Amino acid sequence: MPSNLFPKFYADAVARWRVPSGFLLLAAFLWFASPTWESIALGTPLALVGLWLRGWAAGHLEKNEKVVSSGPYKYLRNPLYAGTLLVASGLTLASCQWSLAVLFGAVFLGVYWPRMELEDQHLRNLFVDYPAYAQQVPLLWPRWPGLTSPGVFQWSLYLRNEEYNALGAFLIAMGFLAWRAATRQGL
Protein backbone atom coordinates (compact mmCIF):
# COMPACT_ATOMS: atom_id res chain seq x y z
CA MET A 1 0.00 0.00 0.00
CA PRO A 2 1.60 3.33 -1.01
CA SER A 3 1.86 6.18 1.44
CA ASN A 4 -0.14 9.17 0.31
CA LEU A 5 1.09 12.71 0.67
CA PHE A 6 -2.45 14.03 1.13
CA PRO A 7 -5.17 12.77 3.48
CA LYS A 8 -8.09 11.12 1.73
CA PHE A 9 -10.64 13.71 2.89
CA TYR A 10 -8.53 16.45 1.30
CA ALA A 11 -8.00 14.49 -1.92
CA ASP A 12 -11.73 13.80 -2.15
CA ALA A 13 -12.52 17.50 -1.60
CA VAL A 14 -10.08 18.83 -4.18
CA ALA A 15 -11.03 16.17 -6.73
CA ARG A 16 -14.19 18.17 -7.25
CA TRP A 17 -12.07 21.29 -7.84
CA ARG A 18 -9.94 19.89 -10.67
CA VAL A 19 -12.14 21.18 -13.50
CA PRO A 20 -13.16 24.49 -11.84
CA SER A 21 -9.51 25.15 -10.99
CA GLY A 22 -8.71 24.71 -14.67
CA PHE A 23 -11.19 27.46 -15.52
CA LEU A 24 -9.67 29.71 -12.84
CA LEU A 25 -6.22 29.05 -14.27
CA LEU A 26 -7.52 29.87 -17.72
CA ALA A 27 -8.92 33.18 -16.46
CA ALA A 28 -5.59 34.03 -14.81
CA PHE A 29 -3.78 33.04 -17.97
CA LEU A 30 -5.99 35.25 -20.14
CA TRP A 31 -5.69 38.18 -17.77
CA PHE A 32 -1.96 38.11 -17.01
CA ALA A 33 -0.32 36.70 -20.15
CA SER A 34 2.04 39.13 -21.81
CA PRO A 35 3.73 37.03 -24.49
CA THR A 36 6.31 38.01 -27.02
CA TRP A 37 7.01 36.17 -30.24
CA GLU A 38 10.22 34.92 -28.64
CA SER A 39 8.44 33.55 -25.55
CA ILE A 40 5.89 31.84 -27.79
CA ALA A 41 8.72 30.29 -29.80
CA LEU A 42 10.30 29.01 -26.56
CA GLY A 43 7.13 27.67 -24.94
CA THR A 44 5.40 26.11 -27.92
CA PRO A 45 7.74 23.11 -28.39
CA LEU A 46 7.42 22.14 -24.72
CA ALA A 47 3.63 22.46 -24.86
CA LEU A 48 3.54 20.40 -28.07
CA VAL A 49 5.54 17.61 -26.41
CA GLY A 50 2.99 17.59 -23.59
CA LEU A 51 0.09 17.57 -26.02
CA TRP A 52 1.70 14.71 -27.96
CA LEU A 53 2.23 12.74 -24.71
CA ARG A 54 -1.42 13.25 -23.72
CA GLY A 55 -2.60 12.14 -27.18
CA TRP A 56 -0.35 9.09 -27.17
CA ALA A 57 -1.65 8.12 -23.73
CA ALA A 58 -5.30 8.64 -24.69
CA GLY A 59 -4.82 6.28 -27.65
CA HIS A 60 -3.87 3.48 -25.24
CA LEU A 61 -6.10 4.21 -22.24
CA GLU A 62 -9.00 1.86 -21.57
CA LYS A 63 -10.37 3.46 -18.39
CA ASN A 64 -11.46 1.04 -15.69
CA GLU A 65 -11.25 -1.91 -18.08
CA LYS A 66 -7.70 -3.14 -17.52
CA VAL A 67 -4.28 -2.08 -16.31
CA VAL A 68 -2.82 -0.32 -19.33
CA SER A 69 0.91 -0.92 -19.73
CA SER A 70 1.42 -0.10 -23.40
CA GLY A 71 2.42 3.15 -25.07
CA PRO A 72 3.60 5.74 -22.55
CA TYR A 73 2.15 3.63 -19.72
CA LYS A 74 5.24 1.41 -20.15
CA TYR A 75 7.33 4.28 -18.79
CA LEU A 76 5.12 6.14 -16.31
CA ARG A 77 1.76 5.57 -14.67
CA ASN A 78 0.34 9.03 -15.27
CA PRO A 79 1.28 10.21 -18.77
CA LEU A 80 -1.90 12.30 -19.04
CA TYR A 81 -0.92 14.31 -15.96
CA ALA A 82 2.71 14.48 -17.08
CA GLY A 83 1.48 15.78 -20.44
CA THR A 84 -0.73 18.32 -18.71
CA LEU A 85 2.24 19.49 -16.68
CA LEU A 86 4.33 19.90 -19.85
CA VAL A 87 1.54 21.73 -21.70
CA ALA A 88 1.02 24.08 -18.74
CA SER A 89 4.78 24.65 -18.48
CA GLY A 90 5.02 25.44 -22.18
CA LEU A 91 2.05 27.80 -22.10
CA THR A 92 3.43 29.48 -18.98
CA LEU A 93 6.77 29.96 -20.70
CA ALA A 94 4.98 31.31 -23.77
CA SER A 95 2.91 33.68 -21.61
CA CYS A 96 6.08 35.33 -20.32
CA GLN A 97 4.61 35.58 -16.79
CA TRP A 98 6.51 33.71 -14.12
CA SER A 99 3.74 34.37 -11.59
CA LEU A 100 1.59 32.03 -13.68
CA ALA A 101 4.24 29.32 -13.27
CA VAL A 102 3.92 29.64 -9.50
CA LEU A 103 0.12 29.52 -9.74
CA PHE A 104 0.14 26.51 -12.10
CA GLY A 105 2.66 24.74 -9.84
CA ALA A 106 0.53 25.35 -6.75
CA VAL A 107 -2.60 24.03 -8.48
CA PHE A 108 -0.76 20.99 -9.80
CA LEU A 109 0.59 20.13 -6.35
CA GLY A 110 -2.57 21.05 -4.45
CA VAL A 111 -5.23 19.67 -6.81
CA TYR A 112 -3.73 17.35 -9.43
CA TRP A 113 -1.31 15.47 -7.16
CA PRO A 114 -4.05 14.44 -4.70
CA ARG A 115 -6.15 13.42 -7.70
CA MET A 116 -3.32 11.15 -8.88
CA GLU A 117 -3.21 9.58 -5.42
CA LEU A 118 -6.98 8.93 -5.51
CA GLU A 119 -6.73 7.36 -8.95
CA ASP A 120 -3.82 5.22 -7.80
CA GLN A 121 -5.88 3.96 -4.85
CA HIS A 122 -8.89 3.36 -7.12
CA LEU A 123 -6.80 1.27 -9.51
CA ARG A 124 -5.29 -0.71 -6.62
CA ASN A 125 -8.82 -1.57 -5.49
CA LEU A 126 -10.06 -2.32 -9.01
CA PHE A 127 -7.27 -4.51 -10.38
CA VAL A 128 -5.32 -7.18 -8.52
CA ASP A 129 -2.37 -6.79 -10.92
CA TYR A 130 -2.09 -3.01 -10.46
CA PRO A 131 0.21 -3.09 -7.38
CA ALA A 132 2.81 -5.12 -9.30
CA TYR A 133 2.55 -2.69 -12.22
CA ALA A 134 2.82 0.30 -9.87
CA GLN A 135 5.92 -1.18 -8.28
CA GLN A 136 7.64 -1.38 -11.69
CA VAL A 137 6.47 1.89 -13.25
CA PRO A 138 7.03 5.31 -11.65
CA LEU A 139 4.14 7.68 -10.98
CA LEU A 140 5.14 10.74 -12.97
CA TRP A 141 8.80 10.66 -14.01
CA PRO A 142 9.54 8.11 -16.78
CA ARG A 143 11.82 5.15 -16.24
CA TRP A 144 13.90 3.96 -19.17
CA PRO A 145 13.74 1.33 -20.43
CA GLY A 146 10.08 0.72 -19.82
CA LEU A 147 8.12 -2.48 -19.55
CA THR A 148 7.89 -4.80 -22.50
CA SER A 149 4.22 -4.66 -23.30
CA PRO A 150 2.23 -5.17 -26.48
CA GLY A 151 -0.36 -2.68 -27.54
CA VAL A 152 -0.78 -0.14 -30.29
CA PHE A 153 -2.20 3.36 -30.43
CA GLN A 154 -5.91 3.28 -31.30
CA TRP A 155 -7.66 6.31 -32.73
CA SER A 156 -10.93 4.94 -31.41
CA LEU A 157 -9.58 5.21 -27.85
CA TYR A 158 -8.22 8.71 -28.54
CA LEU A 159 -11.71 9.73 -29.64
CA ARG A 160 -13.52 7.87 -26.84
CA ASN A 161 -11.25 9.57 -24.29
CA GLU A 162 -12.08 12.91 -25.97
CA GLU A 163 -8.45 13.98 -26.11
CA TYR A 164 -9.28 16.22 -29.05
CA ASN A 165 -10.58 18.65 -26.42
CA ALA A 166 -7.02 19.18 -25.19
CA LEU A 167 -5.92 19.87 -28.76
CA GLY A 168 -8.74 22.38 -29.22
CA ALA A 169 -7.94 24.14 -25.95
CA PHE A 170 -4.27 24.26 -26.91
CA LEU A 171 -5.05 25.80 -30.30
CA ILE A 172 -7.28 28.42 -28.68
CA ALA A 173 -4.60 29.25 -26.09
CA MET A 174 -1.92 29.57 -28.77
CA GLY A 175 -4.22 31.72 -30.91
CA PHE A 176 -4.81 33.97 -27.92
CA LEU A 177 -1.07 34.22 -27.19
CA ALA A 178 -0.36 35.09 -30.83
CA TRP A 179 -3.11 37.74 -30.80
CA ARG A 180 -1.81 39.19 -27.52
CA ALA A 181 1.79 39.23 -28.81
CA ALA A 182 0.68 40.92 -32.04
CA THR A 183 -1.32 43.60 -30.20
CA ARG A 184 1.51 44.21 -27.73
CA GLN A 185 3.94 44.76 -30.58
CA GLY A 186 1.55 46.93 -32.56
CA LEU A 187 1.03 44.55 -35.47
Contacts in CASP RR format, 6 or more apart in sequence:
PFRMAT RR
TARGET T0000
AUTHOR 0000-0000-0000
METHOD contacts of the structure
MODEL  1
MPSNLFPKFYADAVARWRVPSGFLLLAAFLWFASPTWESIALGTPLALVG
LWLRGWAAGHLEKNEKVVSSGPYKYLRNPLYAGTLLVASGLTLASCQWSL
AVLFGAVFLGVYWPRMELEDQHLRNLFVDYPAYAQQVPLLWPRWPGLTSP
GVFQWSLYLRNEEYNALGAFLIAMGFLAWRAATRQGL
1 124 0 8 1.000
2 117 0 8 1.000
2 120 0 8 1.000
2 124 0 8 1.000
2 134 0 8 1.000
4 11 0 8 1.000
4 117 0 8 1.000
4 121 0 8 1.000
5 113 0 8 1.000
5 114 0 8 1.000
5 117 0 8 1.000
6 14 0 8 1.000
6 110 0 8 1.000
6 113 0 8 1.000
6 114 0 8 1.000
6 117 0 8 1.000
8 118 0 8 1.000
8 121 0 8 1.000
10 114 0 8 1.000
11 114 0 8 1.000
11 115 0 8 1.000
11 117 0 8 1.000
11 118 0 8 1.000
12 118 0 8 1.000
14 110 0 8 1.000
14 111 0 8 1.000
14 114 0 8 1.000
14 115 0 8 1.000
15 114 0 8 1.000
15 115 0 8 1.000
15 118 0 8 1.000
17 111 0 8 1.000
18 111 0 8 1.000
18 112 0 8 1.000
18 115 0 8 1.000
21 107 0 8 1.000
21 111 0 8 1.000
22 107 0 8 1.000
25 88 0 8 1.000
25 103 0 8 1.000
25 104 0 8 1.000
25 107 0 8 1.000
28 100 0 8 1.000
28 103 0 8 1.000
29 91 0 8 1.000
29 95 0 8 1.000
29 100 0 8 1.000
29 173 0 8 1.000
30 176 0 8 1.000
32 95 0 8 1.000
32 97 0 8 1.000
32 99 0 8 1.000
32 100 0 8 1.000
33 95 0 8 1.000
33 96 0 8 1.000
33 97 0 8 1.000
33 100 0 8 1.000
33 176 0 8 1.000
33 177 0 8 1.000
33 180 0 8 1.000
34 95 0 8 1.000
34 96 0 8 1.000
34 97 0 8 1.000
34 180 0 8 1.000
34 184 0 8 1.000
35 94 0 8 1.000
35 95 0 8 1.000
35 96 0 8 1.000
35 177 0 8 1.000
35 178 0 8 1.000
35 180 0 8 1.000
35 181 0 8 1.000
35 184 0 8 1.000
36 96 0 8 1.000
36 181 0 8 1.000
36 184 0 8 1.000
36 185 0 8 1.000
37 181 0 8 1.000
37 185 0 8 1.000
39 93 0 8 1.000
39 94 0 8 1.000
39 95 0 8 1.000
39 96 0 8 1.000
39 181 0 8 1.000
40 94 0 8 1.000
40 174 0 8 1.000
40 177 0 8 1.000
40 178 0 8 1.000
40 181 0 8 1.000
42 93 0 8 1.000
42 94 0 8 1.000
43 89 0 8 1.000
43 90 0 8 1.000
43 91 0 8 1.000
43 93 0 8 1.000
43 94 0 8 1.000
44 90 0 8 1.000
44 94 0 8 1.000
44 174 0 8 1.000
46 86 0 8 1.000
46 89 0 8 1.000
46 90 0 8 1.000
46 93 0 8 1.000
47 86 0 8 1.000
47 87 0 8 1.000
47 89 0 8 1.000
47 90 0 8 1.000
47 91 0 8 1.000
47 94 0 8 1.000
47 170 0 8 1.000
47 174 0 8 1.000
49 83 0 8 1.000
49 86 0 8 1.000
50 82 0 8 1.000
50 83 0 8 1.000
50 84 0 8 1.000
50 85 0 8 1.000
50 86 0 8 1.000
50 87 0 8 1.000
51 83 0 8 1.000
51 87 0 8 1.000
51 166 0 8 1.000
51 167 0 8 1.000
51 170 0 8 1.000
53 72 0 8 1.000
53 79 0 8 1.000
53 82 0 8 1.000
53 83 0 8 1.000
53 86 0 8 1.000
54 79 0 8 1.000
54 80 0 8 1.000
54 83 0 8 1.000
54 84 0 8 1.000
54 87 0 8 1.000
54 163 0 8 1.000
54 166 0 8 1.000
55 158 0 8 1.000
55 163 0 8 1.000
55 166 0 8 1.000
56 71 0 8 1.000
56 72 0 8 1.000
56 79 0 8 1.000
56 153 0 8 1.000
57 71 0 8 1.000
57 72 0 8 1.000
57 73 0 8 1.000
57 79 0 8 1.000
57 80 0 8 1.000
57 83 0 8 1.000
58 80 0 8 1.000
58 157 0 8 1.000
58 158 0 8 1.000
58 161 0 8 1.000
58 163 0 8 1.000
59 153 0 8 1.000
59 154 0 8 1.000
59 155 0 8 1.000
59 157 0 8 1.000
59 158 0 8 1.000
59 161 0 8 1.000
59 163 0 8 1.000
60 68 0 8 1.000
60 70 0 8 1.000
60 71 0 8 1.000
60 72 0 8 1.000
60 73 0 8 1.000
60 151 0 8 1.000
60 153 0 8 1.000
60 154 0 8 1.000
60 157 0 8 1.000
61 68 0 8 1.000
61 73 0 8 1.000
61 80 0 8 1.000
61 157 0 8 1.000
61 161 0 8 1.000
62 68 0 8 1.000
62 157 0 8 1.000
63 161 0 8 1.000
64 126 0 8 1.000
66 127 0 8 1.000
67 123 0 8 1.000
67 127 0 8 1.000
67 129 0 8 1.000
67 130 0 8 1.000
67 133 0 8 1.000
69 133 0 8 1.000
69 137 0 8 1.000
69 147 0 8 1.000
69 149 0 8 1.000
70 149 0 8 1.000
70 150 0 8 1.000
70 151 0 8 1.000
70 152 0 8 1.000
71 149 0 8 1.000
71 151 0 8 1.000
71 153 0 8 1.000
72 79 0 8 1.000
72 82 0 8 1.000
72 142 0 8 1.000
73 79 0 8 1.000
73 137 0 8 1.000
73 149 0 8 1.000
74 137 0 8 1.000
74 146 0 8 1.000
74 147 0 8 1.000
74 148 0 8 1.000
74 149 0 8 1.000
75 137 0 8 1.000
75 142 0 8 1.000
75 143 0 8 1.000
75 144 0 8 1.000
75 146 0 8 1.000
76 82 0 8 1.000
76 137 0 8 1.000
76 138 0 8 1.000
76 139 0 8 1.000
76 140 0 8 1.000
76 141 0 8 1.000
76 142 0 8 1.000
76 143 0 8 1.000
77 120 0 8 1.000
77 133 0 8 1.000
77 134 0 8 1.000
77 137 0 8 1.000
77 138 0 8 1.000
77 139 0 8 1.000
77 140 0 8 1.000
78 116 0 8 1.000
78 119 0 8 1.000
78 139 0 8 1.000
78 140 0 8 1.000
81 112 0 8 1.000
81 115 0 8 1.000
81 116 0 8 1.000
81 140 0 8 1.000
82 140 0 8 1.000
82 141 0 8 1.000
82 142 0 8 1.000
84 108 0 8 1.000
84 112 0 8 1.000
85 108 0 8 1.000
85 112 0 8 1.000
85 140 0 8 1.000
87 166 0 8 1.000
87 170 0 8 1.000
88 104 0 8 1.000
88 105 0 8 1.000
88 108 0 8 1.000
89 101 0 8 1.000
89 104 0 8 1.000
91 170 0 8 1.000
91 173 0 8 1.000
91 177 0 8 1.000
92 98 0 8 1.000
92 100 0 8 1.000
92 101 0 8 1.000
92 104 0 8 1.000
93 101 0 8 1.000
94 174 0 8 1.000
94 177 0 8 1.000
95 177 0 8 1.000
116 139 0 8 1.000
116 140 0 8 1.000
120 134 0 8 1.000
120 139 0 8 1.000
123 130 0 8 1.000
123 134 0 8 1.000
124 130 0 8 1.000
124 131 0 8 1.000
124 134 0 8 1.000
133 147 0 8 1.000
136 147 0 8 1.000
137 143 0 8 1.000
137 146 0 8 1.000
137 147 0 8 1.000
158 164 0 8 1.000
END
